[in-house]
Amino acid sequence: MKNLFSNFKGDLFGGITAGIVALPLALAFGVSSGLGPSAGLYGAIFVSFFAAMFGGTSTQISGPTAPMTAVSMVVIAGIVAINDGNIEKALPAILTVFFIAGLMQIGLGLLGIGKYIRYIPYPVVSGFMTAIGVIILVTQILPAVGYYPKEDMEFVNQFKPHAEEIILDNILKEEAGEGILVLENFEETIKRAENITEADMLKEAKTLANTEASGVIGSIKVLPRALKRINWLELALALATIFIIYGFKRITTAIPSTLVALMVVSGVAYGFGLDYRPIDEIPSGFPIPNLGIFTQFELNSVSPYIFTALTLALLGAIDSLLTSVVADNMTKTKHKPNKELVGQGIGNSIGAIFGGIPGAGATIRTVVNINAGGKTRLSGMIAGVMLLIIMLALAPVASQIPAAVLAGILVTVGIGVMDYKGLKAIPSLPKDIKLGPLKLSSEVLIMLIVLVLSSVWNLVYAVGIGLVIASLMFMKKMGDLTAERSDVKSLEKEKAWSDEAGFPQNLKEEVFIKHLKGPLFFGSTSDFQALAKQIPKTASSVIIRMDRMQYMDQSGLYALEDVLIDLKKSKINVLLVDVLRQPRYMMERVDIIPDLIPENNIFDNIDGCINWIRNNVEDQY
């Protein structure tokens, strides 16, 4: 406890400053997620407090971030659509997914996965981060111009026939679940259909319209309609916000420009009584736990999103640990990665129970905290408390913030989160692969695949596909390099090693020596299997020197077995020299030793093998 308060003044200023910086972003990310500004605030409060309390980075400030919000949007939109557009009905399932993601993060920390996060390839991270920027930027164009698809009745009316189909389909499913046979009881179906009101139809049509206009593709589809129906006041508020955010930074960075923009534009809009659209109302009072996570838990409603929850967990881990590295560089300390994951998981789990969106370590807020004097975990806890105090004291005031202001803030977030370093490097990266007549960089190809698929299809699957492609390309490169170094695919004449100087000259036609100078694994097995082509027709014996083959995987083991079986069929005697411990263990497991290669054909060194050759091989050529 004494250590916790060892830098109280610095941590107090750091935490308060970071909390103030986090406020506009928390509100904006909450709105962007689809759960409303209060969800962003709740996430910022609980994740910041508990991730700091239990985490492994002393100065880390956590809360909703752009990548976590973008993936959360996928979860929220999908579950809301399943629940007929009713957020209240969908909320328990949504928060359950977030809660599971937090538990998964705790599990990752306890399993010691933190140290492996660094192996995720940069092109995958780069493509993903740029896609996050594109998604946020494009999806905020509509609210920035004051266009909301479900309020455009001409657009909504297009979906009424489809809405009617869905409602009828739901009636038939209800009857099937109750054991009612529609063909035998039309009256029941008609009776239920008659209870459907015009308001029900309109509600379903609005849900469909909103879904159609969601995401990057949806936003682009309705953009022409939006541009014909621009609300000039909303656009002016959004542009004023963007202008102040970028302009105020040129004056000073001591005061967060995002907060200045929020206060100035909101103050002008409210003070002059402008007819703007405010954000959803932020509830006053302490957040109440949503126990529906436990009481209304249904595996069927959550199971399709388990992989998404894992993605949230991994993404939060990457996001947080990257920020931890930044904090380490600034404070000359060293974070504990696995403890940090546990802390983030606890924060996200508790945040979900209270209705918050998930978060991670936030770089800008962490840097602000350190620069303001924060040095211990108390600073992150104070940042969470600061946001709670602001919410309790100023919820009615914050509810008057124009929605267009938060859209403007998010536009700047979208522009800022893109990986410009990776984009600038595209022309200079080496073109190491061929696709038909085209020569491309594998790094650029992976980045573009992740970027495009994340933007227009699915963030979760895009990252998975990017990781698979990156892994396959890495395996191919390593396989080629290893095969080249170990000469497993060389069809040229083998060069003798220095310790083979005493080999009998008259037996060189009868004995072929193969040198292996690297691991025999899946990347080099196909080339190794071509060994038979290297053996001259005059040879009756083959020496395989394994002095420098430290490792053999299962693929390599079976490739070696196939080659030895073929040589045995050809009545060629095989001798092994200096078989190292791991390859020998593998060969003994499947009985290559002693079934295919008896113990008396295995030698500790080349001298013993040469003596055996002199005594057992006849000079025939």
C-alpha positions as CSV (number, residue, x, y, z in Angstrom):
1,M,0.0,0.0,0.0
2,K,2.9,2.3,0.9
3,N,4.4,1.7,-2.6
4,L,1.0,2.5,-4.2
5,F,1.0,6.0,-2.7
6,S,4.7,6.7,-3.1
7,N,4.0,9.1,-6.0
8,F,0.6,10.3,-5.0
9,K,0.8,13.9,-6.3
10,G,2.2,12.8,-9.7
11,D,-0.3,9.9,-10.0
12,L,-3.2,12.2,-9.1
13,F,-2.3,14.8,-11.8
14,G,-1.6,12.0,-14.3
15,G,-4.9,10.1,-13.6
16,I,-7.0,13.3,-13.7
17,T,-5.4,14.4,-17.0
18,A,-5.8,11.0,-18.6
19,G,-9.4,10.7,-17.4
20,I,-10.2,14.1,-19.0
21,V,-8.5,13.0,-22.3
22,A,-10.4,9.7,-22.2
23,L,-13.9,11.4,-21.8
24,P,-14.6,12.5,-25.3
25,L,-13.2,9.3,-26.8
26,A,-15.2,7.1,-24.4
27,L,-18.4,8.8,-25.5
28,A,-17.5,8.7,-29.1
29,F,-16.5,5.0,-29.1
30,G,-19.7,4.2,-27.2
31,V,-21.8,5.9,-29.9
32,S,-19.8,4.2,-32.7
33,S,-20.2,0.8,-31.1
34,G,-24.0,1.0,-31.3
35,L,-24.6,0.7,-27.6
36,G,-24.6,4.4,-26.9
37,P,-22.3,6.9,-25.1
38,S,-23.0,5.4,-21.6
39,A,-21.5,2.0,-22.7
40,G,-18.3,3.8,-23.7
41,L,-18.1,5.6,-20.4
42,Y,-18.8,2.5,-18.4
43,G,-16.1,0.6,-20.3
44,A,-13.6,3.4,-19.7
45,I,-14.4,3.6,-16.0
46,F,-14.2,-0.1,-15.1
47,V,-11.5,-1.2,-17.6
48,S,-9.2,1.7,-16.6
49,F,-9.7,1.1,-12.8
50,F,-9.4,-2.7,-12.7
51,A,-6.8,-3.2,-15.5
52,A,-4.6,-0.7,-13.6
53,M,-5.2,-2.4,-10.2
54,F,-4.4,-6.0,-11.4
55,G,-2.3,-5.3,-14.5
56,G,1.5,-5.6,-15.1
57,T,2.2,-2.1,-16.5
58,S,2.4,0.6,-13.8
59,T,1.6,3.6,-15.9
60,Q,-0.9,2.0,-18.4
61,I,-4.3,3.8,-18.9
62,S,-6.9,1.5,-20.4
63,G,-10.3,2.0,-21.9
64,P,-12.2,1.7,-25.2
65,T,-9.9,1.9,-28.2
66,A,-10.5,2.2,-32.0
67,P,-9.6,-1.5,-32.8
68,M,-11.6,-2.9,-29.9
69,T,-14.6,-0.8,-30.8
70,A,-14.5,-1.8,-34.4
71,V,-14.7,-5.5,-33.5
72,S,-17.3,-4.8,-30.9
73,M,-19.4,-3.2,-33.6
74,V,-19.5,-6.5,-35.5
75,V,-20.7,-8.4,-32.4
76,I,-23.3,-5.8,-31.5
77,A,-24.7,-5.4,-35.0
78,G,-24.9,-9.2,-35.5
79,I,-26.7,-9.9,-32.2
80,V,-29.1,-6.9,-32.5
81,A,-30.1,-8.1,-36.0
82,I,-30.9,-11.5,-34.6
83,N,-33.1,-9.9,-31.9
84,D,-35.3,-8.0,-34.3
85,G,-33.3,-4.7,-33.9
86,N,-34.1,-4.6,-30.2
87,I,-31.0,-3.5,-28.3
88,E,-32.5,-4.2,-24.9
89,K,-33.4,-7.7,-25.9
90,A,-29.9,-8.3,-27.4
91,L,-27.9,-6.7,-24.6
92,P,-27.5,-9.8,-22.3
93,A,-26.0,-11.8,-25.3
94,I,-23.8,-8.9,-26.3
95,L,-22.4,-8.4,-22.9
96,T,-21.9,-12.1,-22.4
97,V,-19.6,-12.2,-25.5
98,F,-17.6,-9.2,-24.0
99,F,-17.5,-11.0,-20.6
100,I,-16.2,-14.2,-22.2
101,A,-13.6,-12.2,-24.1
102,G,-12.4,-10.9,-20.7
103,L,-12.3,-14.4,-19.3
104,M,-10.3,-15.5,-22.3
105,Q,-7.8,-12.7,-21.7
106,I,-7.4,-13.9,-18.1
107,G,-6.8,-17.4,-19.5
108,L,-4.2,-16.1,-22.0
109,G,-2.3,-14.5,-19.1
110,L,-2.5,-17.5,-16.8
111,L,-1.3,-19.7,-19.7
112,G,1.7,-17.4,-20.3
113,I,0.7,-16.5,-23.8
114,G,1.7,-12.8,-23.3
115,K,5.3,-13.5,-24.5
116,Y,4.0,-15.0,-27.8
117,I,2.0,-12.0,-28.9
118,R,5.0,-10.4,-30.5
119,Y,5.1,-13.1,-33.1
120,I,2.1,-11.8,-34.9
121,P,3.4,-10.5,-38.3
122,Y,3.6,-6.7,-38.8
123,P,1.8,-6.8,-42.2
124,V,-1.3,-8.3,-40.5
125,V,-1.3,-5.7,-37.7
126,S,-0.6,-2.9,-40.3
127,G,-3.5,-4.0,-42.6
128,F,-5.8,-4.4,-39.6
129,M,-5.1,-1.0,-38.1
130,T,-5.5,0.8,-41.5
131,A,-8.8,-1.1,-42.0
132,I,-9.9,0.1,-38.6
133,G,-9.2,3.7,-39.7
134,V,-11.1,3.1,-43.0
135,I,-14.1,1.6,-41.2
136,I,-14.4,4.4,-38.6
137,L,-13.8,7.1,-41.2
138,V,-16.4,5.8,-43.7
139,T,-19.1,4.8,-41.2
140,Q,-18.9,8.3,-39.6
141,I,-19.6,10.2,-42.8
142,L,-23.4,9.5,-42.4
143,P,-23.8,10.9,-38.9
144,A,-21.4,13.7,-39.8
145,V,-23.8,14.9,-42.5
146,G,-26.8,14.3,-40.3
147,Y,-28.2,11.3,-42.2
148,Y,-29.7,8.4,-40.3
149,P,-31.0,5.6,-42.6
150,K,-33.8,4.4,-40.3
151,E,-35.3,8.0,-40.3
152,D,-35.3,8.2,-44.1
153,M,-38.9,6.9,-44.7
154,E,-38.5,6.6,-48.5
155,F,-35.5,4.3,-47.9
156,V,-37.2,2.4,-45.1
157,N,-40.4,1.7,-47.2
158,Q,-38.2,-0.2,-49.7
159,F,-37.8,-2.9,-47.0
160,K,-41.4,-3.4,-46.0
161,P,-42.0,-6.4,-48.3
162,H,-38.9,-8.1,-46.8
163,A,-40.0,-7.1,-43.3
164,E,-43.4,-8.8,-44.0
165,E,-41.6,-12.0,-45.1
166,I,-39.4,-12.0,-42.0
167,I,-42.4,-11.5,-39.6
168,L,-44.4,-14.3,-41.4
169,D,-41.3,-16.6,-41.2
170,N,-41.1,-15.9,-37.4
171,I,-44.7,-16.8,-37.0
172,L,-44.2,-20.1,-38.8
173,K,-41.1,-20.9,-36.7
174,E,-43.1,-20.1,-33.5
175,E,-45.8,-22.5,-34.6
176,A,-43.3,-25.2,-35.5
177,G,-41.7,-24.9,-32.1
178,E,-45.2,-25.3,-30.5
179,G,-45.9,-28.4,-32.6
180,I,-48.6,-26.7,-34.7
181,L,-48.8,-28.0,-38.3
182,V,-49.5,-25.0,-40.5
183,L,-51.1,-27.0,-43.3
184,E,-53.7,-28.4,-40.8
185,N,-54.3,-25.2,-38.9
186,F,-54.3,-22.2,-41.2
187,E,-56.7,-20.4,-38.8
188,E,-54.0,-20.1,-36.1
189,T,-51.5,-18.7,-38.6
190,I,-54.0,-16.2,-39.9
191,K,-55.0,-15.2,-36.3
192,R,-51.4,-14.5,-35.4
193,A,-50.7,-12.6,-38.6
194,E,-53.7,-10.4,-37.9
195,N,-52.1,-9.3,-34.6
196,I,-49.2,-7.9,-36.5
197,T,-49.6,-4.1,-36.6
198,E,-48.3,-1.5,-39.0
199,A,-45.9,-0.3,-36.2
200,D,-44.4,-3.9,-36.1
201,M,-43.9,-3.8,-39.8
202,L,-42.3,-0.4,-39.7
203,K,-40.0,-1.4,-36.8
204,E,-38.8,-4.5,-38.7
205,A,-38.3,-2.4,-41.9
206,K,-36.2,0.2,-40.0
207,T,-34.0,-2.6,-38.6
208,L,-33.5,-3.9,-42.1
209,A,-32.7,-0.4,-43.4
210,N,-30.2,0.2,-40.6
211,T,-28.5,-3.2,-41.3
212,E,-28.4,-2.5,-45.0
213,A,-26.6,0.8,-44.4
214,S,-24.2,-0.5,-41.8
215,G,-20.4,-1.1,-42.3
216,V,-18.2,0.3,-45.1
217,I,-20.2,-1.2,-48.0
218,G,-23.5,-0.2,-46.5
219,S,-22.4,3.4,-45.9
220,I,-21.1,3.7,-49.4
221,K,-24.3,2.3,-50.8
222,V,-26.5,5.0,-49.1
223,L,-23.9,7.8,-49.5
224,P,-25.7,9.2,-52.6
225,R,-28.9,9.4,-50.6
226,A,-27.1,11.0,-47.7
227,L,-25.5,13.7,-49.8
228,K,-28.9,14.7,-51.3
229,R,-30.2,15.1,-47.7
230,I,-27.4,16.8,-46.0
231,N,-28.3,18.5,-42.7
232,W,-26.0,21.5,-43.0
233,L,-26.1,22.3,-39.3
234,E,-24.9,18.8,-38.4
235,L,-22.2,19.0,-41.0
236,A,-21.0,22.4,-39.8
237,L,-20.8,21.1,-36.2
238,A,-18.7,18.0,-37.3
239,L,-16.4,20.2,-39.5
240,A,-15.9,22.7,-36.7
241,T,-15.0,19.8,-34.4
242,I,-12.4,18.5,-36.9
243,F,-11.0,21.9,-37.5
244,I,-10.5,22.7,-33.8
245,I,-9.0,19.2,-33.1
246,Y,-6.3,19.7,-35.8
247,G,-6.0,23.5,-35.3
248,F,-5.6,23.7,-31.5
249,K,-2.7,21.2,-31.6
250,R,-0.7,23.8,-33.5
251,I,-1.3,26.3,-30.6
252,T,-0.5,23.9,-27.7
253,T,-0.5,20.2,-26.8
254,A,-0.7,20.9,-23.1
255,I,-4.5,20.8,-23.3
256,P,-6.1,17.9,-25.2
257,S,-7.5,19.4,-28.5
258,T,-10.3,16.7,-28.5
259,L,-11.6,18.0,-25.2
260,V,-11.4,21.6,-26.3
261,A,-13.4,20.8,-29.5
262,L,-16.0,18.9,-27.5
263,M,-16.5,21.7,-25.0
264,V,-16.4,24.6,-27.5
265,V,-18.6,23.2,-30.2
266,S,-21.1,21.7,-27.8
267,G,-21.1,24.9,-25.8
268,V,-21.9,27.0,-28.9
269,A,-24.5,24.6,-30.1
270,Y,-26.3,24.5,-26.8
271,G,-25.7,28.1,-25.8
272,F,-27.2,29.5,-29.0
273,G,-30.1,27.0,-28.9
274,L,-29.4,25.4,-32.2
275,D,-31.7,22.7,-33.5
276,Y,-29.1,19.9,-33.4
277,R,-29.4,16.2,-32.7
278,P,-28.0,15.3,-29.2
279,I,-26.5,12.0,-28.3
280,D,-28.5,9.3,-26.4
281,E,-29.2,10.2,-22.8
282,I,-26.5,9.1,-20.3
283,P,-28.1,7.6,-17.2
284,S,-27.3,9.5,-14.0
285,G,-26.4,7.5,-10.9
286,F,-23.9,4.7,-10.3
287,P,-23.8,2.0,-13.1
288,I,-26.0,-1.0,-12.2
289,P,-24.8,-4.6,-12.9
290,N,-26.5,-6.3,-15.8
291,L,-27.2,-9.7,-14.3
292,G,-28.9,-10.8,-17.5
293,I,-25.4,-12.1,-18.5
294,F,-25.9,-14.9,-16.0
295,T,-29.7,-15.2,-15.7
296,Q,-30.5,-15.1,-19.4
297,F,-27.4,-17.0,-20.6
298,E,-28.2,-19.1,-23.7
299,L,-25.4,-21.0,-25.4
300,N,-27.1,-20.9,-28.8
301,S,-27.1,-17.1,-28.9
302,V,-23.5,-16.8,-27.9
303,S,-21.8,-19.8,-29.5
304,P,-21.6,-18.2,-33.0
305,Y,-19.5,-15.4,-31.5
306,I,-17.0,-17.5,-29.5
307,F,-14.4,-17.0,-32.2
308,T,-15.1,-13.3,-32.2
309,A,-14.7,-13.2,-28.4
310,L,-11.3,-14.8,-28.8
311,T,-10.4,-12.2,-31.5
312,L,-11.4,-9.5,-29.0
313,A,-9.3,-11.1,-26.4
314,L,-6.2,-11.4,-28.7
315,L,-6.7,-7.9,-30.1
316,G,-7.0,-6.4,-26.6
317,A,-3.8,-8.3,-25.7
318,I,-1.9,-7.0,-28.7
319,D,-3.2,-3.4,-28.2
320,S,-2.3,-3.4,-24.5
321,L,1.1,-5.0,-24.8
322,L,2.1,-2.6,-27.6
323,T,1.2,0.3,-25.3
324,S,3.1,-1.4,-22.5
325,V,6.2,-1.3,-24.7
326,V,5.7,2.4,-25.3
327,A,5.3,2.9,-21.5
328,D,8.5,0.9,-20.8
329,N,10.5,3.1,-23.3
330,M,9.3,6.3,-21.6
331,T,9.7,5.2,-18.0
332,K,12.8,2.9,-18.4
333,T,10.8,0.1,-16.6
334,K,9.8,-3.4,-17.7
335,H,6.2,-4.5,-17.8
336,K,4.9,-8.1,-16.9
337,P,3.1,-9.2,-20.1
338,N,1.1,-12.1,-18.6
339,K,0.1,-10.1,-15.5
340,E,-1.0,-7.3,-17.8
341,L,-3.3,-9.7,-19.7
342,V,-4.9,-10.9,-16.5
343,G,-5.5,-7.3,-15.5
344,Q,-7.0,-6.4,-18.9
345,G,-9.2,-9.5,-18.7
346,I,-10.5,-8.7,-15.2
347,G,-11.2,-5.1,-16.3
348,N,-13.1,-6.2,-19.4
349,S,-15.1,-8.9,-17.5
350,I,-16.2,-6.4,-14.8
351,G,-16.8,-3.7,-17.5
352,A,-19.1,-6.2,-19.3
353,I,-21.1,-6.9,-16.2
354,F,-21.8,-3.2,-15.8
355,G,-22.7,-2.7,-19.5
356,G,-19.5,-1.3,-20.8
357,I,-17.8,-2.0,-24.2
358,P,-14.4,-3.8,-24.0
359,G,-11.1,-1.8,-24.0
360,A,-7.4,-2.2,-24.0
361,G,-4.3,-0.2,-23.1
362,A,-4.6,3.2,-24.9
363,T,-1.3,4.7,-26.1
364,I,-2.2,8.4,-26.2
365,R,-3.8,8.3,-22.7
366,T,-0.9,6.4,-21.3
367,V,1.6,8.9,-22.7
368,V,-0.5,11.8,-21.3
369,N,-0.5,10.1,-17.9
370,I,3.3,9.6,-17.9
371,N,4.0,13.2,-19.1
372,A,1.7,14.5,-16.3
373,G,3.6,12.7,-13.6
374,G,1.9,9.3,-13.3
375,K,4.3,6.5,-12.2
376,T,2.3,3.8,-10.4
377,R,-0.9,1.8,-11.0
378,L,-2.7,4.4,-8.8
379,S,-2.8,6.8,-11.8
380,G,-4.9,4.4,-13.9
381,M,-7.2,3.8,-11.0
382,I,-7.6,7.5,-10.5
383,A,-8.4,8.0,-14.2
384,G,-11.3,5.5,-13.8
385,V,-12.6,7.2,-10.7
386,M,-12.3,10.6,-12.4
387,L,-14.6,9.4,-15.2
388,L,-17.0,8.0,-12.7
389,I,-17.2,11.4,-10.9
390,I,-17.7,13.2,-14.2
391,M,-20.5,10.9,-15.1
392,L,-22.3,11.1,-11.8
393,A,-22.0,14.9,-11.7
394,L,-22.4,15.9,-15.3
395,A,-24.5,13.1,-16.9
396,P,-27.4,15.5,-17.8
397,V,-25.0,18.1,-19.3
398,A,-23.1,15.4,-21.2
399,S,-26.4,14.2,-22.7
400,Q,-26.7,17.5,-24.5
401,I,-23.5,16.9,-26.6
402,P,-24.3,17.0,-30.3
403,A,-24.0,13.6,-32.1
404,A,-22.2,15.4,-34.9
405,V,-19.4,16.5,-32.5
406,L,-18.7,12.9,-31.6
407,A,-18.8,12.0,-35.4
408,G,-16.2,14.7,-36.0
409,I,-14.0,13.3,-33.2
410,L,-14.3,9.8,-34.6
411,V,-13.3,11.0,-38.1
412,T,-10.0,12.3,-36.6
413,V,-9.6,9.0,-34.7
414,G,-10.1,7.1,-38.0
415,I,-7.5,9.2,-39.8
416,G,-5.0,9.0,-36.9
417,V,-5.3,5.2,-36.3
418,M,-4.2,4.2,-39.8
419,D,-0.7,2.8,-40.2
420,Y,1.0,5.4,-42.4
421,K,4.4,3.9,-41.7
422,G,3.3,0.6,-43.3
423,L,1.6,2.4,-46.2
424,K,4.6,4.5,-47.0
425,A,6.8,1.4,-47.1
426,I,4.8,-0.3,-49.8
427,P,6.9,0.9,-52.8
428,S,10.2,0.1,-51.1
429,L,9.5,-3.5,-49.9
430,P,11.3,-6.2,-52.0
431,K,9.1,-8.0,-54.6
432,D,9.8,-11.6,-53.5
433,I,6.8,-13.5,-55.0
434,K,5.4,-14.0,-58.5
435,L,1.7,-14.2,-59.3
436,G,1.6,-15.0,-63.0
437,P,3.5,-12.3,-64.8
438,L,3.3,-10.0,-61.8
439,K,6.1,-9.6,-59.2
440,L,4.8,-8.6,-55.8
441,S,6.0,-8.1,-52.2
442,S,4.6,-10.9,-49.9
443,E,4.5,-8.3,-47.1
444,V,2.4,-5.9,-49.1
445,L,0.1,-8.6,-50.4
446,I,-0.7,-9.8,-46.8
447,M,-1.3,-6.2,-45.7
448,L,-3.6,-5.4,-48.6
449,I,-5.6,-8.7,-48.2
450,V,-6.2,-8.0,-44.5
451,L,-7.0,-4.3,-45.2
452,V,-9.5,-5.1,-48.0
453,L,-11.2,-8.0,-46.3
454,S,-11.4,-6.2,-42.9
455,S,-12.9,-3.1,-44.5
456,V,-15.5,-4.7,-46.7
457,W,-16.2,-8.2,-45.2
458,N,-15.3,-9.3,-41.7
459,L,-12.6,-8.1,-39.3
460,V,-12.3,-11.4,-37.5
461,Y,-12.0,-13.6,-40.6
462,A,-9.7,-11.2,-42.3
463,V,-7.2,-11.4,-39.4
464,G,-7.4,-15.2,-39.4
465,I,-6.9,-15.4,-43.2
466,G,-4.0,-12.9,-42.9
467,L,-2.3,-15.0,-40.2
468,V,-2.7,-18.2,-42.2
469,I,-1.3,-16.6,-45.4
470,A,1.6,-15.0,-43.5
471,S,2.4,-18.3,-41.8
472,L,2.3,-20.2,-45.1
473,M,4.6,-17.6,-46.7
474,F,7.0,-17.7,-43.8
475,M,7.0,-21.5,-43.9
476,K,7.8,-21.4,-47.6
477,K,10.6,-18.9,-47.2
478,M,12.1,-20.9,-44.3
479,G,11.7,-24.1,-46.1
480,D,13.5,-22.7,-49.2
481,L,16.3,-21.2,-47.1
482,T,16.8,-24.3,-45.0
483,A,16.7,-26.6,-48.0
484,E,19.3,-24.4,-49.8
485,R,21.6,-24.4,-46.8
486,S,21.2,-28.1,-46.1
487,D,21.6,-29.1,-49.8
488,V,18.6,-31.4,-49.6
489,K,17.5,-30.3,-53.1
490,S,20.9,-30.0,-54.6
491,L,21.3,-32.3,-57.6
492,E,25.0,-31.4,-58.0
493,K,27.8,-33.6,-56.9
494,E,28.3,-33.6,-53.2
495,K,31.5,-31.8,-52.0
496,A,33.5,-33.8,-49.5
497,W,34.0,-32.5,-46.0
498,S,37.5,-32.1,-44.6
499,D,37.2,-35.2,-42.4
500,E,36.5,-37.4,-45.4
501,A,40.0,-37.0,-46.8
502,G,40.8,-40.7,-45.9
503,F,37.9,-42.1,-47.9
504,P,39.1,-44.9,-50.2
505,Q,39.4,-43.5,-53.7
506,N,38.6,-46.9,-55.4
507,L,35.2,-47.0,-53.6
508,K,33.9,-43.6,-54.7
509,E,31.7,-45.1,-57.4
510,E,30.2,-47.7,-55.0
511,V,29.5,-45.4,-52.1
512,F,27.4,-42.1,-52.2
513,I,27.8,-39.7,-49.3
514,K,24.8,-37.3,-48.5
515,H,25.4,-34.3,-46.2
516,L,22.5,-32.8,-44.2
517,K,23.3,-29.4,-42.9
518,G,20.0,-28.3,-41.3
519,P,16.7,-29.4,-39.9
520,L,14.5,-31.9,-41.8
521,F,11.0,-30.5,-41.5
522,F,7.8,-30.0,-43.5
523,G,9.4,-27.2,-45.6
524,S,12.1,-29.4,-47.0
525,T,10.6,-32.9,-47.2
526,S,9.6,-32.9,-50.9
527,D,13.1,-32.0,-51.9
528,F,14.6,-34.5,-49.6
529,Q,12.5,-37.2,-51.2
530,A,14.3,-36.5,-54.4
531,L,17.5,-38.0,-52.9
532,A,17.2,-41.1,-55.1
533,K,17.9,-39.0,-58.2
534,Q,21.3,-38.0,-56.7
535,I,22.5,-41.5,-56.1
536,P,24.7,-42.8,-59.0
537,K,23.7,-46.1,-60.5
538,T,27.0,-47.6,-59.5
539,A,26.4,-47.1,-55.8
540,S,25.6,-50.0,-53.6
541,S,25.8,-48.1,-50.3
542,V,24.7,-44.6,-49.1
543,I,26.1,-42.7,-46.2
544,I,23.8,-40.1,-44.7
545,R,25.8,-37.7,-42.5
546,M,23.5,-36.2,-39.8
547,D,26.1,-34.3,-37.8
548,R,24.5,-31.0,-38.5
549,M,20.8,-32.1,-38.5
550,Q,19.7,-31.0,-35.1
551,Y,16.0,-31.3,-35.6
552,M,13.4,-33.5,-37.4
553,D,9.7,-33.0,-37.3
554,Q,7.0,-35.6,-38.1
555,S,6.9,-34.6,-41.7
556,G,10.6,-35.0,-42.0
557,L,10.5,-38.3,-40.1
558,Y,8.0,-39.9,-42.6
559,A,9.9,-38.4,-45.6
560,L,13.1,-40.1,-44.3
561,E,11.2,-43.4,-43.8
562,D,9.9,-43.3,-47.3
563,V,13.4,-42.7,-48.7
564,L,14.9,-45.5,-46.6
565,I,12.2,-48.0,-47.7
566,D,12.8,-47.1,-51.4
567,L,16.6,-47.6,-50.9
568,K,16.0,-50.9,-49.2
569,K,13.8,-52.1,-52.1
570,S,16.6,-51.1,-54.5
571,K,19.0,-53.2,-52.3
572,I,21.1,-50.2,-51.4
573,N,22.7,-50.4,-48.0
574,V,22.2,-47.2,-45.8
575,L,24.7,-46.1,-43.2
576,L,24.0,-43.2,-40.7
577,V,26.8,-41.1,-39.2
578,D,26.5,-39.1,-35.9
579,V,22.7,-39.2,-35.4
580,L,21.9,-36.4,-32.9
581,R,19.6,-37.0,-29.9
582,Q,16.3,-35.5,-31.1
583,P,16.4,-37.1,-34.6
584,R,17.4,-40.5,-33.1
585,Y,14.6,-40.3,-30.6
586,M,12.1,-39.7,-33.4
587,M,13.5,-42.5,-35.6
588,E,13.3,-45.0,-32.6
589,R,9.6,-44.0,-32.0
590,V,8.5,-45.4,-35.4
591,D,11.1,-48.2,-35.4
592,I,13.2,-46.9,-38.3
593,I,15.9,-47.8,-35.9
594,P,16.4,-50.8,-35.8
595,D,13.9,-52.2,-38.4
596,L,15.2,-50.2,-41.4
597,I,18.6,-49.2,-40.1
598,P,20.1,-51.8,-37.7
599,E,22.3,-50.5,-34.9
600,N,25.5,-51.8,-36.6
601,N,24.8,-49.5,-39.5
602,I,24.9,-46.4,-37.2
603,F,28.3,-44.8,-36.5
604,D,29.4,-42.1,-34.0
605,N,31.9,-40.6,-36.5
606,I,32.9,-40.8,-40.1
607,D,36.2,-42.6,-39.3
608,G,34.3,-45.6,-37.9
609,C,32.0,-45.6,-41.0
610,I,35.0,-45.5,-43.4
611,N,36.6,-48.5,-41.6
612,W,33.3,-50.4,-42.1
613,I,33.3,-49.4,-45.8
614,R,36.8,-50.7,-46.3
615,N,35.9,-54.1,-44.8
616,N,32.4,-54.6,-46.3
617,V,32.2,-52.9,-49.7
618,E,33.8,-54.4,-52.8
619,D,35.4,-52.4,-55.6
620,Q,33.3,-53.3,-58.6
621,Y,33.9,-50.3,-61.0
